[in-house]
Amino acid sequence: MKRTHTILLPDMLHYHNALLQAAFAGCGYRLEILPEERDLPGYALPFISGDYCLPTVLILGQVLAALRSGRFDPDRIAFMEPQAGGACRAGNIYHLIIESLKRAGYKHIPVISLNAFGQHRHPGFAITPGLLLRAAAAVCYGDLLMTLYQQVRPYERRRGEAGACMERWNRRLCGDIRAGNNLSAKRRKERYRQIVRDFAAIPVEGRTLRRVGITGEIYMKFSPIGNRHLERLLQEQDCAYRMGGFVNYCIYLVDSEREERGLRGAGRMEQRACGALLGYLGRIQRDLNESVAEGGFVPDADFAELRALAAPVIDRGCHAGDGWLVAAETADLVGKGCENILIVHPFDCLVSHVCGRGVRKKLHERYPGVNIQTVEFDYDSACALWESRILLGISGGQKEKSGETKINKEK
């Protein structure tokens, strides 16, 4: 089926999509990211309850919209759904897609679960060492391009240069990943330095801008379909914004899985496997952060730093959904000078209401001068409602130019 079928993946990681496509292509799979369509809830709601959260509605809507578009042969496609597990209704999306396809008359279409813990194994798909190596490179490169673009774009002297640099490197890196080139730790670090140098060479100038940090539920944070193109709105409001990368989320998932399996009495081999994976992810994160810092930019906090930042706010045993990671990213963004924080999550998401909104009081106590707002998105809410919430969330004032960024403004 590798030779005949195309795997369709919902749009979740905007900065990483093309790189992940290249990773799958390098292992013989044809992967396509589903495009944004109008009225996605209209495709999904005839098949599921309206009580499901926004990510569930949008992801299922993309699946069904693809079938109704006529662009794909139903006999030559498969759908893929990434799964992190946990106490979340979105953890049922995999099963919802299967049942909805049956009800729509397409029960023969395969649905693949993409996860690192052996859930819902599919006989035609396996995460091989080659695919894991390419996917790790894709995630690291995606995080690097995202953090550099978000730090340079607000201050670039000629509009569009940061975006052009990102696209140029995106194409080059896709070629590397597809061909299996520059994937070793040494060669990846050389690539990191080349990319950082290119972004550092973009002429910038000092500007007084509102600095906004974005954190929250993982789909809502990264997917422009989920957050209604939040980044575009912040650009229109002349804000400098940033968000934590995807590598820390991956480490958080593995770390949480190791702790929970330990509590359930997992064997020594399972614990060693999780420990080995954590060690590997920690090493690639360290290489990435060192390259960013050497170029004069501000890297994400590493996982150990994030865990320490979250400790005074919420217990590390909170693994539901994004758990303690939201509090940790908030603290990290505040430490990087963001005086406005947007915690984005779906309306009617119990996990986000408990973990995302539940930490706000403690965060306000620790950071009294920071404007911390939660922004809820729903499929039937008016644009004015969430836009007004966002505008309220970025109204906390402005930083002086000297505190905006570590980019060398003498260029």
Secondary structure, 3 states (H helix, E strand, C coil): CCCCCEEEECCCCCCCHHHHHHHHHHCCCEEEECCCCCCHHHHHCCCCCCCCCHHHHHHHHHHHHHHHHCCCCHHHEEEEEECCCCCCHHHHHHHHHHHHHHHCCCCCCCEEEECCCCCCCECCECCCHHHHHHHHHHHHHHHHHHHHHHHHHHHECCCCHHHHHHHHHHHHHHHHHHHCCCCCHHHHHHHHHHHHHHHHCCCECCCCCEEEEEEECHHHHHCCCCCCCHHHHHHHCCEEEEECCHHHHHHHHHHHHHHHHHHCCCCHHHHHHHHHHHHHHHHHHHHHHHHHHHCCCCCCCCHHHHHHHHCCCCCCCCCCCCCCHHHHHHHHHHHCCCCEEEEEEECCCHHHHHHHCCCHHHHHHHCCCCEEEEEEECCCCCHHHHHHHHHHHCCCCCCCHHHCCCCCCCC
